[in-house]
Amino acid sequence: MSYQSFENLEVWKRSVDLSVRVYGEFRVCRDFGFKDQICRSSVSIASNIAEGMERQSRKETIHFLHIAKGSCAELRTQLQIAERIGYMDVATAKDVCDEAVSVSRMLHGLVKSLTPDP
């Protein structure tokens, strides 16, 4: 696998933007437990992409990309909860969730591109 800096990956850039958006949406939230959890899951996406891309083996890289994909699912769940309990309006929650779905799809494509054909 040839080295590609994670900072050059569109999926990493979009996941950073996604995390910044989540932090912005919850900056005034006084439910510190929920705020901490949703912000951590959003940060985990970009962080695991970065960590995976810096690993020495394709297997390790793919493993961390799967973790990032799992963090996308965690974030999507928390966004739905946030909307249902009134921490976010429906349109904003949907918009942020749609971006998390897009990032997840991009991660799936990246994993597929790194997975050797059987």
MDTraj code that builds the backbone (N, CA, C; nanometers):
import mdtraj as md
import numpy as np

residues = "MET SER TYR GLN SER PHE GLU ASN LEU GLU VAL TRP LYS ARG SER VAL ASP LEU SER VAL ARG VAL TYR GLY GLU PHE ARG VAL CYS ARG ASP PHE GLY PHE LYS ASP GLN ILE CYS ARG SER SER VAL SER ILE ALA SER ASN ILE ALA GLU GLY MET GLU ARG GLN SER ARG LYS GLU THR ILE HIS PHE LEU HIS ILE ALA LYS GLY SER CYS ALA GLU LEU ARG THR GLN LEU GLN ILE ALA GLU ARG ILE GLY TYR MET ASP VAL ALA THR ALA LYS ASP VAL CYS ASP GLU ALA VAL SER VAL SER ARG MET LEU HIS GLY LEU VAL LYS SER LEU THR PRO ASP PRO".split()
xyz = np.array([
    [0.0851, -0.1171, 0.0000],
    [0.0000, 0.0000, 0.0000],
    [0.0896, 0.1232, 0.0000],
    [0.0736, 0.2104, -0.0957],
    [0.1546, 0.3314, -0.0992],
    [0.1010, 0.4312, 0.0035],
    [0.1909, 0.5086, 0.0609],
    [0.1521, 0.6023, 0.1657],
    [0.0735, 0.7184, 0.1079],
    [-0.0357, 0.7471, 0.1740],
    [-0.1132, 0.8659, 0.1408],
    [-0.1437, 0.9361, 0.2724],
    [-0.1083, 1.0611, 0.2827],
    [-0.1328, 1.1357, 0.4050],
    [-0.2831, 1.1439, 0.4309],
    [-0.3216, 1.1168, 0.5530],
    [-0.4636, 1.1216, 0.5857],
    [-0.5220, 1.2610, 0.5659],
    [-0.4390, 1.3647, 0.5793],
    [-0.4874, 1.5013, 0.5592],
    [-0.5318, 1.5280, 0.4147],
    [-0.4873, 1.4443, 0.3218],
    [-0.5262, 1.4597, 0.1817],
    [-0.6555, 1.3868, 0.1469],
    [-0.7033, 1.3045, 0.2379],
    [-0.8239, 1.2268, 0.2103],
    [-0.9493, 1.3116, 0.2292],
    [-1.0352, 1.3109, 0.1295],
    [-1.1609, 1.3856, 0.1376],
    [-1.2465, 1.3367, 0.2547],
    [-1.2459, 1.2061, 0.2801],
    [-1.3258, 1.1519, 0.3900],
    [-1.2764, 1.2042, 0.5248],
    [-1.1470, 1.2208, 0.5403],
    [-1.0942, 1.2767, 0.6647],
    [-1.1346, 1.4226, 0.6785],
    [-1.1208, 1.5003, 0.5703],
    [-1.1589, 1.6426, 0.5731],
    [-1.3058, 1.6590, 0.6096],
    [-1.3906, 1.5775, 0.5485],
    [-1.5345, 1.5871, 0.5761],
    [-1.5676, 1.5413, 0.7175],
    [-1.4946, 1.4438, 0.7682],
    [-1.5213, 1.3994, 0.9051],
    [-1.4769, 1.5045, 1.0069],
    [-1.3699, 1.5770, 0.9768],
    [-1.3284, 1.6880, 1.0635],
    [-1.4368, 1.7962, 1.0613],
    [-1.4844, 1.8305, 0.9421],
    [-1.5917, 1.9302, 0.9308],
    [-1.7165, 1.8857, 1.0065],
    [-1.7473, 1.7576, 0.9978],
    [-1.8625, 1.7023, 1.0685],
    [-1.8456, 1.7200, 1.2196],
    [-1.7291, 1.6902, 1.2705],
    [-1.7033, 1.7052, 1.4136],
    [-1.7133, 1.8514, 1.4569],
    [-1.6580, 1.9406, 1.3770],
    [-1.6662, 2.0833, 1.4079],
    [-1.8135, 2.1274, 1.4119],
    [-1.8914, 2.0753, 1.3194],
    [-2.0358, 2.1080, 1.3161],
    [-2.1053, 2.0577, 1.4424],
    [-2.0761, 1.9339, 1.4828],
    [-2.1372, 1.8787, 1.6040],
    [-2.0991, 1.9631, 1.7251],
    [-1.9727, 1.9968, 1.7377],
    [-1.9291, 2.0812, 1.8494],
    [-2.0034, 2.2145, 1.8482],
    [-2.0212, 2.2731, 1.7301],
    [-2.0936, 2.3996, 1.7201],
    [-2.2387, 2.3873, 1.7625],
    [-2.3019, 2.2786, 1.7209],
    [-2.4434, 2.2580, 1.7542],
    [-2.4648, 2.2385, 1.9038],
    [-2.3662, 2.1840, 1.9739],
    [-2.3839, 2.1512, 2.1155],
    [-2.3034, 2.2400, 2.2095],
    [-2.2493, 2.3499, 2.1572],
    [-2.1626, 2.4346, 2.2395],
    [-2.2352, 2.4923, 2.3614],
    [-2.3651, 2.5144, 2.3530],
    [-2.4383, 2.5710, 2.4667],
    [-2.5224, 2.4663, 2.5408],
    [-2.5121, 2.3420, 2.5013],
    [-2.5880, 2.2347, 2.5660],
    [-2.5399, 2.2175, 2.7102],
    [-2.6333, 2.2176, 2.8023],
    [-2.5967, 2.2063, 2.9445],
    [-2.6042, 2.0624, 2.9946],
    [-2.6464, 1.9709, 2.9092],
    [-2.6445, 1.8283, 2.9439],
    [-2.5035, 1.7783, 2.9105],
    [-2.4140, 1.7937, 3.0051],
    [-2.2721, 1.7696, 2.9794],
    [-2.2406, 1.6243, 2.9466],
    [-2.3161, 1.5321, 3.0023],
    [-2.2952, 1.3907, 2.9704],
    [-2.3279, 1.3616, 2.8253],
    [-2.4426, 1.4095, 2.7793],
    [-2.4818, 1.3880, 2.6406],
    [-2.3883, 1.4620, 2.5460],
    [-2.3584, 1.5864, 2.5795],
    [-2.2681, 1.6674, 2.4974],
    [-2.1323, 1.6000, 2.4822],
    [-2.0790, 1.5496, 2.5928],
    [-1.9495, 1.4815, 2.5887],
    [-1.9566, 1.3588, 2.4982],
    [-2.0620, 1.2801, 2.5120],
    [-2.0753, 1.1565, 2.4350],
    [-2.0857, 1.1837, 2.2850],
    [-2.1701, 1.2774, 2.2453],
    [-2.1893, 1.3034, 2.1023],
    [-2.0654, 1.3698, 2.0422],
    [-2.0010, 1.4547, 2.1181],
    [-1.8778, 1.5176, 2.0671],
    [-1.7658, 1.4149, 2.0545],
    [-1.7562, 1.3241, 2.1493],
    [-1.6530, 1.2195, 2.1428],
    [-1.6744, 1.1279, 2.0216],
    [-1.7989, 1.0909, 1.9955],
    [-1.8219, 1.0026, 1.8806],
    [-1.7876, 1.0738, 1.7506],
    [-1.8158, 1.2038, 1.7431],
    [-1.7828, 1.2765, 1.6203],
    [-1.6319, 1.2900, 1.6014],
    [-1.5589, 1.3149, 1.7092],
    [-1.4127, 1.3264, 1.7024],
    [-1.3503, 1.1918, 1.6680],
    [-1.4107, 1.0847, 1.7144],
    [-1.3579, 0.9506, 1.6929],
    [-1.3498, 0.9142, 1.5445],
    [-1.4387, 0.9683, 1.4649],
    [-1.4399, 0.9349, 1.3222],
    [-1.3090, 0.9787, 1.2566],
    [-1.2803, 1.1078, 1.2623],
    [-1.1575, 1.1603, 1.2006],
    [-1.0323, 1.1031, 1.2664],
    [-1.0373, 1.0866, 1.3976],
    [-0.9203, 1.0355, 1.4706],
    [-0.8849, 0.8940, 1.4276],
    [-0.9851, 0.8098, 1.4097],
    [-0.9583, 0.6717, 1.3694],
    [-0.9163, 0.6616, 1.2232],
    [-0.9653, 0.7513, 1.1388],
    [-0.9159, 0.7551, 1.0011],
    [-0.7667, 0.7885, 1.0029],
    [-0.7306, 0.8913, 1.0780],
    [-0.5897, 0.9327, 1.0870],
    [-0.5036, 0.8197, 1.1416],
    [-0.5490, 0.7594, 1.2513],
    [-0.4693, 0.6522, 1.3112],
    [-0.4549, 0.5345, 1.2158],
    [-0.5628, 0.4983, 1.1497],
    [-0.5578, 0.3862, 1.0568],
    [-0.4638, 0.4103, 0.9401],
    [-0.4663, 0.5308, 0.8866],
    [-0.3821, 0.5614, 0.7710],
    [-0.2338, 0.5663, 0.8080],
    [-0.2041, 0.5826, 0.9358],
    [-0.0653, 0.5855, 0.9812],
    [-0.0140, 0.4474, 1.0215],
    [-0.0988, 0.3494, 1.0185],
    [-0.0584, 0.2131, 1.0542],
    [0.0254, 0.1509, 0.9432],
    [0.1030, 0.0507, 0.9801],
    [0.1989, -0.0083, 0.8871],
    [0.1407, -0.1179, 0.7988],
    [0.0286, -0.1740, 0.8383],
    [-0.0262, -0.2823, 0.7570],
    [-0.1658, -0.2465, 0.7071],
    [-0.1992, -0.3030, 0.5949],
    [-0.3314, -0.2828, 0.5361],
    [-0.4403, -0.3331, 0.6314],
    [-0.4133, -0.4466, 0.6959],
    [-0.5101, -0.5045, 0.7892],
    [-0.5401, -0.4078, 0.9042],
    [-0.4359, -0.3479, 0.9601],
    [-0.4547, -0.2513, 1.0689],
    [-0.5289, -0.1276, 1.0188],
    [-0.4921, -0.0799, 0.9016],
    [-0.5586, 0.0368, 0.8442],
    [-0.7078, 0.0103, 0.8305],
    [-0.7420, -0.1030, 0.7725],
    [-0.8831, -0.1390, 0.7530],
    [-0.9542, -0.1501, 0.8874],
    [-0.8866, -0.2076, 0.9860],
    [-0.9460, -0.2207, 1.1195],
    [-0.9880, -0.0839, 1.1741],
    [-0.8996, 0.0146, 1.1661],
    [-0.9312, 0.1478, 1.2181],
    [-1.0366, 0.2191, 1.1338],
    [-1.0399, 0.1923, 1.0047],
    [-1.1456, 0.2498, 0.9216],
    [-1.2815, 0.1919, 0.9596],
    [-1.2836, 0.0647, 0.9975],
    [-1.4082, 0.0045, 1.0464],
    [-1.4510, 0.0680, 1.1792],
    [-1.3561, 0.0975, 1.2638],
    [-1.3886, 0.1655, 1.3898],
    [-1.4477, 0.3028, 1.3602],
    [-1.3886, 0.3754, 1.2649],
    [-1.4409, 0.5066, 1.2265],
    [-1.5842, 0.4943, 1.1746],
    [-1.6094, 0.3902, 1.0956],
    [-1.7434, 0.3661, 1.0423],
    [-1.8411, 0.3384, 1.1567],
    [-1.7965, 0.2633, 1.2563],
    [-1.8794, 0.2381, 1.3741],
    [-1.9096, 0.3665, 1.4501],
    [-1.8128, 0.4554, 1.4568],
    [-1.8344, 0.5845, 1.5226],
    [-1.9366, 0.6678, 1.4467],
    [-1.9403, 0.6542, 1.3158],
    [-2.0443, 0.7217, 1.2356],
    [-2.1826, 0.6727, 1.2769],
    [-2.1957, 0.5420, 1.2942],
    [-2.3242, 0.4848, 1.3356],
    [-2.3615, 0.5328, 1.4756],
    [-2.2624, 0.5380, 1.5633],
    [-2.2861, 0.5878, 1.6993],
    [-2.3348, 0.7326, 1.6941],
    [-2.2683, 0.8146, 1.6143],
    [-2.3076, 0.9549, 1.6008],
    [-2.4491, 0.9673, 1.5457],
    [-2.4817, 0.8888, 1.4438],
    [-2.6161, 0.8941, 1.3856],
    [-2.7223, 0.8586, 1.4900],
    [-2.6942, 0.7606, 1.5721],
    [-2.7869, 0.7232, 1.6795],
    [-2.8053, 0.8387, 1.7767],
    [-2.6957, 0.9000, 1.8163],
    [-2.7024, 1.0108, 1.9116],
    [-2.7737, 1.1323, 1.8522],
    [-2.7576, 1.1542, 1.7221],
    [-2.8282, 1.2648, 1.6564],
    [-2.9787, 1.2414, 1.6580],
    [-3.0197, 1.1177, 1.6346],
    [-3.1627, 1.0872, 1.6394],
    [-3.2175, 1.1070, 1.7807],
    [-3.1408, 1.0659, 1.8799],
    [-3.1827, 1.0872, 2.0187],
    [-3.1903, 1.2366, 2.0487],
    [-3.0891, 1.3119, 2.0057],
    [-3.0862, 1.4568, 2.0291],
    [-3.2106, 1.5239, 1.9694],
    [-3.2473, 1.4814, 1.8522],
    [-3.3674, 1.5389, 1.7882],
    [-3.4929, 1.5016, 1.8665],
    [-3.5032, 1.3776, 1.9067],
    [-3.6238, 1.3305, 1.9763],
    [-3.6413, 1.3923, 2.1144],
    [-3.5316, 1.4254, 2.1808],
    [-3.5436, 1.4847, 2.3146],
    [-3.5384, 1.6376, 2.3104],
    [-3.5353, 1.6933, 2.1890],
    [-3.5451, 1.8373, 2.1735],
    [-3.4152, 1.9143, 2.1818],
    [-3.3007, 1.8446, 2.1706],
    [-3.1723, 1.9132, 2.1720],
    [-3.1364, 1.9697, 2.0348],
    [-3.2002, 1.9201, 1.9303],
    [-3.1771, 1.9676, 1.7931],
    [-3.3116, 1.9720, 1.7224],
    [-3.3248, 2.0669, 1.6300],
    [-3.4462, 2.0664, 1.5488],
    [-3.4341, 1.9581, 1.4414],
    [-3.5472, 1.9178, 1.3885],
    [-3.5528, 1.8058, 1.2947],
    [-3.4643, 1.8294, 1.1727],
    [-3.4705, 1.9476, 1.1140],
    [-3.3948, 1.9763, 0.9911],
    [-3.2442, 1.9711, 1.0157],
    [-3.1998, 2.0272, 1.1256],
    [-3.0571, 2.0273, 1.1560],
    [-3.0082, 1.8858, 1.1833],
    [-3.0846, 1.8113, 1.2635],
    [-3.0461, 1.6729, 1.2932],
    [-3.0373, 1.5910, 1.1656],
    [-3.1325, 1.6097, 1.0758],
    [-3.1313, 1.5358, 0.9493],
    [-3.0107, 1.5743, 0.8650],
    [-2.9814, 1.7017, 0.8581],
    [-2.8681, 1.7495, 0.7790],
    [-2.7359, 1.6917, 0.8305],
    [-2.7155, 1.6962, 0.9610],
    [-2.5917, 1.6438, 1.0197],
    [-2.5866, 1.4919, 1.0035],
    [-2.7012, 1.4269, 1.0222],
    [-2.7074, 1.2819, 1.0071],
    [-2.6787, 1.2410, 0.8622],
    [-2.7319, 1.3154, 0.7668],
    [-2.7049, 1.2866, 0.6254],
    [-2.5559, 1.2956, 0.5948],
    [-2.4886, 1.3917, 0.6548],
    [-2.3437, 1.4035, 0.6341],
    [-2.2706, 1.2854, 0.6965],
    [-2.3170, 1.2402, 0.8124],
    [-2.2562, 1.1224, 0.8752],
    [-2.2755, 0.9986, 0.7871],
    [-2.3905, 0.9869, 0.7236],
    [-2.4157, 0.8753, 0.6315],
    [-2.3203, 0.8846, 0.5122],
    [-2.3011, 1.0049, 0.4592],
    [-2.2087, 1.0229, 0.3466],
    [-2.0658, 0.9846, 0.3841],
    [-2.0232, 1.0261, 0.5015],
    [-1.8892, 0.9908, 0.5489],
    [-1.8780, 0.8389, 0.5636],
    [-1.9816, 0.7762, 0.6173],
    [-1.9817, 0.6304, 0.6331],
    [-1.9698, 0.5604, 0.4977],
    [-2.0406, 0.6103, 0.3979],
    [-2.0315, 0.5527, 0.2631],
    [-1.8920, 0.5699, 0.2050],
    [-1.8329, 0.6855, 0.2293],
    [-1.6970, 0.7093, 0.1817],
    [-1.5988, 0.6137, 0.2490],
    [-1.6183, 0.5909, 0.3768],
    [-1.5328, 0.4956, 0.4487],
    [-1.5490, 0.3555, 0.3925],
    [-1.6715, 0.3175, 0.3626],
    [-1.6960, 0.1865, 0.3024],
    [-1.6189, 0.1736, 0.1708],
    [-1.6251, 0.2781, 0.0886],
    [-1.5524, 0.2768, -0.0387],
    [-1.4025, 0.2692, -0.0185],
    [-1.3508, 0.3395, 0.0798],
    [-1.2071, 0.3363, 0.1067],
    [-1.1653, 0.1979, 0.1532],
    [-1.2440, 0.1362, 0.2408],
    [-1.2138, 0.0002, 0.2866],
    [-1.2140, -0.0951, 0.1675],
    [-1.3141, -0.0810, 0.0819],
    [-1.3229, -0.1676, -0.0367],
    [-1.2002, -0.1520, -0.1268],
    [-1.1534, -0.0283, -0.1399],
    [-1.0371, -0.0045, -0.2262],
    [-0.9085, -0.0621, -0.1665],
    [-0.9065, -0.0794, -0.0353],
    [-0.7879, -0.1322, 0.0322],
    [-0.7930, -0.2835, 0.0508],
    [-0.9099, -0.3415, 0.0286],
    [-0.9285, -0.4843, 0.0498],
    [-0.8886, -0.5589, -0.0762],
    [-0.7938, -0.6512, -0.0637],
    [-0.7509, -0.7284, -0.1817],
    [-0.8647, -0.8187, -0.2329],
    [-0.8692, -0.8364, -0.3633],
    [-0.9690, -0.9247, -0.4219],
    [-0.9394, -1.0683, -0.3787],
    [-1.0459, -1.1461, -0.3519],
    [-1.0238, -1.2855, -0.3072],
    [-0.9689, -1.3741, -0.4172],
])
top = md.Topology()
chain = top.add_chain()
for i, resn in enumerate(residues, 1):
    res = top.add_residue(resn, chain, resSeq=i)
    for name in ("N", "CA", "C"):
        top.add_atom(name, md.element.get_by_symbol(name[0]), res)
traj = md.Trajectory(xyz[None], top)
